[in-house]
Amino acid sequence: MFSYQGKNVVVVGGTSGINLVIATAFAQAGANVAVASRSAEKVNAAVKLLRKTNPKGTHMGASFDVRDLEGLKAGFSLFKVHYTQIDVLVSGAAGNFPASAALLSENGFKSVMDIDLLGSFQVLKQAYPLMARPGGCIIQISAPQAFIPMPMQAHVGAAKAGVDMLTKNLALEWGAEGIRINSIVPGPIGDTEGFNRLAPSKELQKRVAKSVPLQRNGKGQDIANGALFLASPMASYITGVVLPIDGGWSLGGASMAMAELAQLAEKRSKE
């Protein structure tokens, strides 16, 4: 449906979960894809998958921590050498763990803020010189905690709310350069490690699915399809948007489901 032949796509956090599915989808659509994460081993495995998916593309990877500005700069210098310019950036680095606010350490709160919010800003700022032209597209991967209060997720909610406001502010500032910036908010995506940690049994996963108006948990491909659309010419007049792709979960079922999962996580932590 979408062709990205000859386009250069960078997916930060693109070596696992939803982000890897997104990276693979762009490769299938013909793009040259670069992925980045902290683990060199995961980077190498992801690049191998991309080359198998699209042997004609120029795929590469870089290992860095989004909190490490010098490492981040070195990674984007590598992207510049290989691609000269970036057409699509997917900023998906994230950190999360369940913790009640009363017991959450200052370092734990700061760690999530540094990865999700500061890390996102640093990624987008490094990408800017390689994208500042009409047609450049940035997609941030957010979370429903940004606008839905959830137990044991105060740190994530604060960070992701900042990510979504960063999306809107930079869409306003960088629009004149031709760069579009949007956020995708995934719902419960059943084929990811994160979801399996939150809902570790089939029974719990079924209960989460029942809280979704469409009565199913999502798949990574659902999110990838949204990213392919947002980066395409079909979405050329869409910017500054926070788009839930969640089967309607954010309409009411998310808080109830997450409260139940949070209670389970708290119980497990005390055992």
C-alpha positions as CSV (number, residue, x, y, z in Angstrom):
1,M,0.0,0.0,0.0
2,F,2.9,2.4,0.8
3,S,6.2,2.8,-1.0
4,Y,9.3,4.2,0.7
5,Q,11.7,3.1,-2.0
6,G,14.9,5.2,-1.7
7,K,13.7,6.8,1.6
8,N,16.0,6.9,4.6
9,V,14.3,5.9,7.9
10,V,15.9,6.0,11.4
11,V,14.1,4.2,14.3
12,V,15.6,4.9,17.7
13,G,14.7,2.1,20.1
14,G,14.1,0.0,16.9
15,T,15.6,-3.3,18.0
16,S,12.7,-4.8,19.9
17,G,8.9,-4.7,20.4
18,I,6.7,-2.3,18.6
19,N,9.7,-0.3,17.3
20,L,11.2,-3.3,15.6
21,V,7.9,-4.1,13.9
22,I,7.8,-0.5,12.7
23,A,11.4,-0.7,11.4
24,T,10.6,-3.9,9.6
25,A,7.5,-2.5,8.0
26,F,9.4,0.5,6.5
27,A,12.0,-2.0,5.2
28,Q,9.3,-4.1,3.6
29,A,8.0,-0.9,2.0
30,G,11.4,-0.4,0.3
31,A,13.1,2.0,2.7
32,N,16.7,2.1,3.9
33,V,16.4,1.6,7.6
34,A,18.8,2.4,10.5
35,V,18.0,1.3,14.0
36,A,19.5,2.3,17.3
37,S,19.4,1.1,20.9
38,R,21.8,0.6,23.9
39,S,22.5,-3.1,23.1
40,A,25.0,-3.7,20.3
41,E,23.9,-7.3,20.2
42,K,20.2,-6.3,19.6
43,V,21.3,-3.8,17.0
44,N,23.2,-6.4,15.1
45,A,20.3,-8.8,15.2
46,A,17.8,-6.1,14.0
47,V,20.1,-5.1,11.1
48,K,20.3,-8.7,10.1
49,L,16.5,-9.0,10.1
50,L,16.2,-5.8,8.0
51,R,18.7,-7.1,5.4
52,K,16.7,-10.3,5.2
53,T,13.5,-8.4,4.9
54,N,14.7,-6.0,2.2
55,P,18.0,-7.2,0.7
56,K,18.1,-4.2,-1.8
57,G,18.0,-1.6,1.0
58,T,21.0,0.0,2.8
59,H,20.4,-0.9,6.4
60,M,22.6,-0.1,9.4
61,G,22.6,0.3,13.1
62,A,24.2,2.3,15.9
63,S,24.5,1.5,19.6
64,F,23.9,4.4,22.0
65,D,22.0,5.5,25.1
66,V,19.6,8.5,24.4
67,R,20.7,9.9,27.8
68,D,24.3,10.1,26.6
69,L,24.6,13.2,24.4
70,E,28.0,12.5,23.1
71,G,27.1,8.9,22.2
72,L,23.9,10.2,20.5
73,K,25.9,12.7,18.5
74,A,28.3,10.0,17.3
75,G,25.3,7.8,16.3
76,F,23.7,10.6,14.2
77,S,27.1,11.4,12.7
78,L,27.2,7.8,11.5
79,F,23.6,8.1,10.0
80,K,24.7,11.3,8.2
81,V,27.8,9.5,6.7
82,H,25.6,6.7,5.4
83,Y,22.4,8.6,4.4
84,T,23.3,12.3,4.1
85,Q,19.7,13.1,5.1
86,I,16.9,11.5,7.0
87,D,13.4,11.3,5.6
88,V,11.6,9.7,8.5
89,L,12.6,9.5,12.2
90,V,10.7,7.3,14.7
91,S,11.7,8.2,18.2
92,G,10.7,5.3,20.4
93,A,13.2,4.9,23.2
94,A,11.3,4.4,26.5
95,G,11.7,3.2,30.1
96,N,9.0,1.8,32.4
97,F,8.5,-0.1,35.5
98,P,5.5,-0.3,37.9
99,A,6.0,1.7,41.1
100,S,3.7,3.5,43.5
101,A,4.5,7.2,43.9
102,A,5.0,6.8,47.6
103,L,7.7,4.2,47.1
104,L,9.2,5.5,43.9
105,S,12.7,6.7,44.4
106,E,13.9,10.1,43.0
107,N,16.4,8.2,40.9
108,G,13.7,6.0,39.5
109,F,11.6,8.9,38.6
110,K,14.6,10.8,37.1
111,S,15.6,7.7,35.1
112,V,12.3,7.5,33.2
113,M,12.2,11.2,32.7
114,D,15.8,11.2,31.3
115,I,15.0,8.3,28.9
116,D,11.6,9.3,27.7
117,L,11.5,13.1,27.8
118,L,15.1,14.3,27.8
119,G,16.1,11.5,25.5
120,S,13.3,12.3,23.1
121,F,14.4,16.0,23.0
122,Q,18.0,15.1,22.4
123,V,17.1,12.6,19.6
124,L,14.9,15.1,17.8
125,K,17.5,17.9,18.2
126,Q,20.2,15.8,16.6
127,A,17.9,14.7,13.8
128,Y,16.8,18.3,13.0
129,P,19.8,19.3,10.8
130,L,19.3,16.1,8.7
131,M,15.6,16.7,8.3
132,A,15.0,20.4,8.0
133,R,13.4,20.5,4.6
134,P,9.8,20.0,3.2
135,G,8.8,16.3,3.6
136,G,10.7,15.4,6.7
137,C,8.6,13.4,9.1
138,I,9.1,12.7,12.8
139,I,6.9,10.2,14.7
140,Q,7.2,9.9,18.5
141,I,5.9,6.7,20.3
142,S,4.0,7.9,23.3
143,A,1.8,6.0,25.8
144,P,-1.8,6.4,27.1
145,Q,-0.3,7.2,30.6
146,A,0.3,10.7,29.0
147,F,-3.3,11.6,29.3
148,I,-4.9,8.8,31.4
149,P,-4.0,8.6,35.1
150,M,-2.9,5.1,36.0
151,P,-1.8,3.5,39.3
152,M,1.9,3.0,39.7
153,Q,2.6,5.0,36.6
154,A,3.1,8.6,37.8
155,H,6.7,8.7,36.4
156,V,5.7,7.4,33.0
157,G,2.7,9.7,32.8
158,A,4.7,12.7,33.6
159,A,7.4,11.8,31.0
160,K,5.0,10.9,28.2
161,A,2.8,13.9,28.8
162,G,6.0,15.9,28.2
163,V,6.8,13.9,25.1
164,D,3.3,14.7,23.6
165,M,3.7,18.4,24.4
166,L,7.2,18.3,22.9
167,T,5.5,16.9,19.7
168,K,3.1,19.8,19.6
169,N,5.7,22.5,20.4
170,L,8.2,21.3,17.8
171,A,5.4,20.8,15.2
172,L,4.7,24.5,15.7
173,E,8.3,25.6,15.6
174,W,9.6,23.4,12.8
175,G,6.6,23.4,10.6
176,A,8.0,26.3,8.6
177,E,11.0,24.1,7.8
178,G,8.7,21.5,6.3
179,I,9.0,19.0,9.1
180,R,5.9,17.3,10.4
181,I,5.9,15.8,13.9
182,N,3.2,13.5,15.4
183,S,2.8,11.2,18.3
184,I,1.4,7.6,18.2
185,V,-0.2,6.3,21.4
186,P,-0.3,2.5,21.3
187,G,-3.0,0.6,23.2
188,P,-2.5,-2.9,24.7
189,I,-0.3,-4.6,22.1
190,G,-0.4,-8.3,22.7
191,D,2.7,-9.4,20.9
192,T,5.2,-7.4,22.9
193,E,7.4,-8.1,25.8
194,G,6.1,-5.1,27.8
195,F,2.5,-6.3,27.5
196,N,3.5,-9.8,28.6
197,R,5.3,-8.4,31.6
198,L,2.2,-6.4,32.6
199,A,-0.3,-9.2,31.8
200,P,1.8,-12.4,32.3
201,S,-1.1,-14.9,31.9
202,K,-3.5,-15.7,29.1
203,E,-6.4,-15.0,31.5
204,L,-5.2,-11.5,32.3
205,Q,-4.6,-10.8,28.6
206,K,-8.1,-11.9,27.8
207,R,-9.4,-9.5,30.5
208,V,-7.5,-6.7,29.0
209,A,-8.9,-7.5,25.6
210,K,-12.4,-7.3,27.1
211,S,-11.7,-3.7,28.3
212,V,-11.0,-2.7,24.7
213,P,-14.1,-1.5,22.7
214,L,-13.0,-3.5,19.7
215,Q,-12.6,-6.6,22.0
216,R,-9.1,-7.5,21.1
217,N,-5.6,-6.6,22.0
218,G,-3.6,-5.0,19.2
219,K,-0.6,-6.2,17.2
220,G,2.6,-4.5,16.5
221,Q,1.6,-4.3,12.8
222,D,-1.4,-2.1,13.8
223,I,1.1,0.5,15.1
224,A,3.4,0.1,12.1
225,N,0.5,0.7,9.8
226,G,-0.2,4.0,11.5
227,A,3.4,5.0,11.2
228,L,3.5,4.1,7.5
229,F,0.4,6.3,7.0
230,L,1.6,9.3,9.1
231,A,5.0,9.3,7.2
232,S,3.3,9.1,3.8
233,P,2.2,11.9,1.4
234,M,-1.4,10.9,2.3
235,A,-0.8,12.6,5.7
236,S,1.1,15.6,4.4
237,Y,-1.3,18.0,6.1
238,I,-1.2,16.3,9.5
239,T,1.2,17.6,12.2
240,G,1.1,18.2,15.9
241,V,-1.4,15.3,16.4
242,V,-1.4,12.8,19.2
243,L,-3.0,9.7,17.7
244,P,-4.2,6.8,19.8
245,I,-4.1,3.5,18.0
246,D,-5.7,1.5,20.6
247,G,-9.0,0.0,19.5
248,G,-10.8,2.7,21.6
249,W,-9.1,1.6,24.8
250,S,-8.4,5.2,25.9
251,L,-12.2,5.9,25.8
252,G,-12.6,4.2,29.2
253,G,-11.2,0.8,29.5
254,A,-7.6,1.7,30.0
255,S,-7.9,3.0,33.6
256,M,-9.8,0.0,34.8
257,A,-7.6,-2.5,33.2
258,M,-4.4,-0.9,34.3
259,A,-5.6,-0.6,37.9
260,E,-6.2,-4.3,38.0
261,L,-2.8,-5.0,36.5
262,A,-1.1,-2.5,38.9
263,Q,-2.7,-4.3,41.9
264,L,-1.3,-7.6,40.6
265,A,2.2,-6.1,40.1
266,E,2.1,-4.7,43.6
267,K,1.1,-8.1,45.0
268,R,3.9,-9.8,43.1
269,S,6.5,-7.3,44.4
270,K,5.6,-8.1,48.0
271,E,5.9,-11.9,47.5
